[in-house]
Amino acid sequence: MIDLRSDTLTKPSPGMRQAMASAEVGDDVYGEDPTVTALEARVAAMFGKEAGLFTPTGSMANVLAVAALVSPGQEILCESRAHIVRAELGAHGAFTGITSRTWVEPDGQLDLPTIQDLYAPDMGTYFVRTAAVSVENTHNFAGGTVLPLDDLRALRTWADEVGCAIHLDGARIWNAHVATGTALSEYGAIADTMAVCLSKGLGAPVGSVVLGSAEAIEQARIRRKRLGGGMRQVGILAAAGQYALDHNIDRLAEDHANARLIAAACGVDPSTVPTNIVVLDVPSAPEVVAAAAERGVRIGAVGPRRVRLLTHLDVSREDAERAGAILAEVLA
């Protein structure tokens, strides 16, 4: 079975498992796990941020990062298919009391004029104030699309002018970095807070890192504990993240190439697939998912007539070629 449902399905490699087994650990709730501390500092430095916080999941990382910017009763703006409003089970409203409004862009891109129209400054006690804008790079449900750096910089300039914060959901920021050659620090410069994931294309079994100012991360640390996310000898997991950063960033280019190979087999212009996600419009997503599974390829439905597939480090070029051929038969 070739499993393309998500790039979260990767399993730790033998080298990663060895790094985990030999990790130096301590109690992280007391701030005494050296491997966790080193990982947090390393990732923060990569993006030019003051501090980082290791979390078990990307959803928790987003909740903590956004809560550092948006107070209860305030709102955040984002694209309509953003992960924070579509795939985190309403956690931001349920746990932190914030609201959201969205703009619609077919490729998940920024629409600065619309954002400017949506933006609500402090207008007194009867109106919800916009405290932040969230952008997702790469954009998951838009097909792994990359947000151009110039657009992000324009958003940053406007946000500074009006006093609005920016959160960057960078679960797959590593893919954007490899696809464009944009320095990670450049992405870090446009955001007040970030959430970056280690357990997708980088292949770690678990973990994300919240990034921001020292003050924001201190607040996030308290909220993490309140949400039950205080972890003990978690250096075993942080070591997997360190190994992933050492070995699995540059190889993301292979995943991108494999995604384009599958896209071409399915009749999709490969130039429209910038990273490792392929989204296909089909007559019936459940039927296509079932037919593909019967032939040995797992993909996922992301709508009644839309399916999604993701390449990752456990999918070889040979797997991609076979999957492409099978999916072409199914679609035909």
QUIZICOR-V43328 format. One record per residue. N is the residue number from 1. RES is the residue in three letters. PSI is psi in radians with two decimals (NA if undefined). OMEGA is omega in degrees with one decimal (none if undefined). Layout:
n;res;psi;omega
N;RES;PSI;OMEGA
N;RES;PSI;OMEGA
This chain:
n;res;psi;omega
1;MET;2.23;175.1
2;ILE;2.01;-172.4
3;ASP;1.91;-178.5
4;LEU;0.30;-177.1
5;ARG;-0.59;-179.1
6;SER;2.75;172.5
7;ASP;0.12;172.1
8;THR;-0.06;-173.9
9;LEU;-0.01;-178.8
10;THR;2.61;177.2
11;LYS;2.57;-179.4
12;PRO;2.35;177.1
13;SER;2.88;177.3
14;PRO;-0.72;178.5
15;GLY;-0.69;177.9
16;MET;-0.71;178.3
17;ARG;-0.65;178.4
18;GLN;-0.71;178.0
19;ALA;-0.68;178.3
20;MET;-0.75;-176.8
21;ALA;-0.52;-175.9
22;SER;0.17;-175.6
23;ALA;2.44;171.3
24;GLU;2.31;-173.5
25;VAL;2.88;174.1
26;GLY;-3.01;-178.6
27;ASP;1.91;-174.0
28;ASP;-0.47;176.4
29;VAL;-0.57;174.4
30;TYR;0.03;-178.2
31;GLY;0.49;-171.6
32;GLU;0.29;176.2
33;ASP;1.88;-173.9
34;PRO;-0.53;-179.1
35;THR;-0.67;175.7
36;VAL;-0.83;-178.9
37;THR;-0.72;179.9
38;ALA;-0.71;179.1
39;LEU;-0.80;-179.4
40;GLU;-0.78;-179.8
41;ALA;-0.68;-178.7
42;ARG;-0.83;-177.9
43;VAL;-0.70;177.3
44;ALA;-0.76;180.0
45;ALA;-0.62;-179.5
46;MET;-0.58;-177.6
47;PHE;0.10;178.3
48;GLY;0.54;-179.3
49;LYS;2.75;-177.1
50;GLU;-0.62;-172.7
51;ALA;2.85;177.6
52;GLY;2.82;179.4
53;LEU;2.16;179.8
54;PHE;2.30;177.9
55;THR;2.75;-179.5
56;PRO;-0.48;-175.2
57;THR;2.79;175.3
58;GLY;-0.61;177.9
59;SER;-0.76;176.9
60;MET;-0.68;179.0
61;ALA;-0.76;178.6
62;ASN;-0.77;179.8
63;VAL;-0.79;-179.1
64;LEU;-0.72;-178.7
65;ALA;-0.80;-179.3
66;VAL;-0.69;-179.9
67;ALA;-0.43;177.2
68;ALA;-0.29;-176.3
69;LEU;-0.54;-170.8
70;VAL;2.16;-179.6
71;SER;2.79;176.3
72;PRO;2.34;-178.8
73;GLY;-0.18;174.4
74;GLN;3.04;-176.1
75;GLU;2.79;172.2
76;ILE;2.51;177.1
77;LEU;2.49;177.6
78;CYS;2.96;177.1
79;GLU;2.64;-168.6
80;SER;-0.44;-179.9
81;ARG;0.29;-179.8
82;ALA;2.54;-178.2
83;HIS;-0.63;-174.4
84;ILE;-0.42;178.9
85;VAL;-0.25;-176.3
86;ARG;-0.52;-168.5
87;ALA;0.41;177.3
88;GLU;0.39;171.7
89;LEU;0.60;177.2
90;GLY;0.39;-173.6
91;ALA;-0.63;-175.8
92;HIS;-0.75;176.5
93;GLY;-0.70;-175.4
94;ALA;-0.69;-173.3
95;PHE;-0.52;-174.1
96;THR;-0.05;172.1
97;GLY;0.44;178.7
98;ILE;2.84;175.2
99;THR;3.02;-177.5
100;SER;2.67;167.0
101;ARG;2.74;-171.0
102;THR;2.73;166.1
103;TRP;2.82;-177.9
104;VAL;2.18;176.5
105;GLU;2.09;-172.3
106;PRO;-0.64;-179.2
107;ASP;0.26;177.6
108;GLY;0.32;-174.1
109;GLN;2.99;173.3
110;LEU;2.52;172.7
111;ASP;1.44;-171.4
112;LEU;-0.75;177.7
113;PRO;-0.72;178.3
114;THR;-0.70;176.8
115;ILE;-0.74;179.2
116;GLN;-0.63;177.5
117;ASP;-0.64;-179.5
118;LEU;-0.55;-173.2
119;TYR;2.27;178.6
120;ALA;1.92;175.8
121;PRO;-3.12;177.4
122;ASP;1.90;-177.1
123;MET;0.44;177.4
124;GLY;-2.94;-169.2
125;THR;-0.08;-175.8
126;TYR;-0.05;-174.5
127;PHE;2.53;175.7
128;VAL;2.32;179.8
129;ARG;2.37;173.0
130;THR;2.08;-179.8
131;ALA;-0.43;-175.1
132;ALA;2.78;170.9
133;VAL;2.35;177.0
134;SER;2.33;175.3
135;VAL;2.62;-175.4
136;GLU;2.15;-174.6
137;ASN;1.94;-0.1
138;THR;2.84;-176.9
139;HIS;1.98;-172.9
140;ASN;-1.14;-170.2
141;PHE;-0.12;172.7
142;ALA;0.05;176.9
143;GLY;0.59;177.2
144;GLY;0.47;-179.4
145;THR;2.66;-177.1
146;VAL;2.38;176.1
147;LEU;2.16;-179.8
148;PRO;2.47;-178.0
149;LEU;-0.66;-179.9
150;ASP;-0.67;177.8
151;ASP;-0.70;178.4
152;LEU;-0.69;178.6
153;ARG;-0.67;177.7
154;ALA;-0.70;176.6
155;LEU;-0.74;-180.0
156;ARG;-0.75;180.0
157;THR;-0.82;179.0
158;TRP;-0.75;-178.4
159;ALA;-0.69;177.8
160;ASP;-0.64;-178.0
161;GLU;-0.63;-175.8
162;VAL;-0.11;179.8
163;GLY;0.64;179.7
164;CYS;2.46;179.6
165;ALA;2.84;177.8
166;ILE;2.25;170.5
167;HIS;2.38;176.8
168;LEU;1.95;172.1
169;ASP;1.69;-176.3
170;GLY;0.74;178.7
171;ALA;-0.68;179.2
172;ARG;0.62;179.0
173;ILE;-0.48;177.9
174;TRP;-0.66;177.7
175;ASN;-0.70;177.5
176;ALA;-0.72;179.1
177;HIS;-0.81;-178.4
178;VAL;-0.67;-177.3
179;ALA;-0.57;-173.5
180;THR;-0.32;-174.4
181;GLY;0.07;178.7
182;THR;2.29;180.0
183;ALA;2.50;178.3
184;LEU;-0.61;179.6
185;SER;-0.51;177.1
186;GLU;-0.71;176.2
187;TYR;-0.71;179.4
188;GLY;-0.56;-175.7
189;ALA;-0.36;-176.7
190;ILE;-0.12;-172.7
191;ALA;2.52;171.7
192;ASP;-0.71;174.1
193;THR;2.70;176.9
194;MET;2.75;168.4
195;ALA;2.11;-178.7
196;VAL;2.45;-171.8
197;CYS;2.46;177.5
198;LEU;-0.21;-170.2
199;SER;0.26;174.3
200;LYS;-1.96;-175.7
201;GLY;-0.44;-178.9
202;LEU;-0.25;168.1
203;GLY;0.11;175.6
204;ALA;2.66;-177.1
205;PRO;-0.35;-176.8
206;VAL;2.67;168.5
207;GLY;2.43;170.8
208;SER;2.95;179.0
209;VAL;2.23;172.1
210;VAL;2.40;-178.3
211;LEU;2.54;177.4
212;GLY;-2.80;176.9
213;SER;2.84;178.6
214;ALA;-0.69;179.8
215;GLU;-0.77;180.0
216;ALA;-0.69;-178.6
217;ILE;-0.56;175.7
218;GLU;-0.72;175.3
219;GLN;-0.74;-179.5
220;ALA;-0.63;179.3
221;ARG;-0.71;178.2
222;ILE;-0.79;179.6
223;ARG;-0.62;177.7
224;ARG;-0.77;178.0
225;LYS;-0.73;-179.6
226;ARG;-0.58;179.1
227;LEU;0.02;-179.3
228;GLY;0.32;-176.9
229;GLY;0.18;174.7
230;GLY;2.14;-174.3
231;MET;2.72;-173.4
232;ARG;-1.87;-176.3
233;GLN;1.11;-171.0
234;VAL;0.08;174.2
235;GLY;-0.42;175.9
236;ILE;-0.67;178.5
237;LEU;-0.66;178.5
238;ALA;-0.56;178.0
239;ALA;-0.59;176.1
240;ALA;-0.67;176.9
241;GLY;-0.72;177.6
242;GLN;-0.76;178.8
243;TYR;-0.71;179.8
244;ALA;-0.73;178.9
245;LEU;-0.59;-179.7
246;ASP;-0.60;-166.6
247;HIS;-0.35;-164.0
248;ASN;0.20;178.2
249;ILE;-1.00;-175.3
250;ASP;-0.55;-177.4
251;ARG;-0.11;175.1
252;LEU;-0.44;177.3
253;ALA;-0.57;177.1
254;GLU;-0.71;178.1
255;ASP;-0.70;179.7
256;HIS;-0.75;179.2
257;ALA;-0.71;179.1
258;ASN;-0.64;177.9
259;ALA;-0.72;178.7
260;ARG;-0.61;177.7
261;LEU;-0.80;179.4
262;ILE;-0.73;180.0
263;ALA;-0.80;-179.6
264;ALA;-0.70;179.0
265;ALA;-0.50;-178.8
266;CYS;0.12;178.4
267;GLY;0.29;178.4
268;VAL;2.39;178.0
269;ASP;2.01;-176.7
270;PRO;-0.38;179.4
271;SER;-0.23;177.7
272;THR;0.10;-179.8
273;VAL;1.59;-173.4
274;PRO;-0.41;-175.8
275;THR;-2.25;-169.8
276;ASN;0.24;-177.1
277;ILE;2.32;175.9
278;VAL;2.21;176.6
279;VAL;2.27;-177.5
280;LEU;2.33;171.9
281;ASP;2.21;-174.0
282;VAL;2.81;179.2
283;PRO;-0.68;-179.4
284;SER;1.90;-178.5
285;ALA;-0.79;179.7
286;PRO;-0.67;-179.4
287;GLU;-0.71;179.9
288;VAL;-0.74;178.4
289;VAL;-0.79;-179.1
290;ALA;-0.75;-178.7
291;ALA;-0.68;178.3
292;ALA;-0.73;-179.7
293;ALA;-0.68;178.3
294;GLU;-0.49;-177.9
295;ARG;0.05;173.2
296;GLY;0.29;178.4
297;VAL;2.16;177.2
298;ARG;2.20;172.8
299;ILE;3.02;-176.2
300;GLY;2.60;174.1
301;ALA;2.34;176.2
302;VAL;0.32;178.5
303;GLY;2.95;-178.5
304;PRO;-0.44;-179.8
305;ARG;0.55;-179.1
306;ARG;2.33;177.1
307;VAL;2.73;-177.3
308;ARG;2.49;174.5
309;LEU;2.57;-177.5
310;LEU;2.35;172.9
311;THR;2.75;-176.9
312;HIS;-3.11;-170.3
313;LEU;-0.25;176.1
314;ASP;0.18;176.2
315;VAL;1.94;-179.5
316;SER;2.99;175.5
317;ARG;-0.68;178.2
318;GLU;-0.71;176.4
319;ASP;-0.74;-178.7
320;ALA;-0.72;179.0
321;GLU;-0.76;179.0
322;ARG;-0.77;179.2
323;ALA;-0.72;178.7
324;GLY;-0.75;-179.8
325;ALA;-0.74;179.9
326;ILE;-0.78;-178.8
327;LEU;-0.61;176.8
328;ALA;-0.70;178.1
329;GLU;-0.77;-178.9
330;VAL;-0.80;-177.8
331;LEU;-0.54;178.5
332;ALA;NA;none
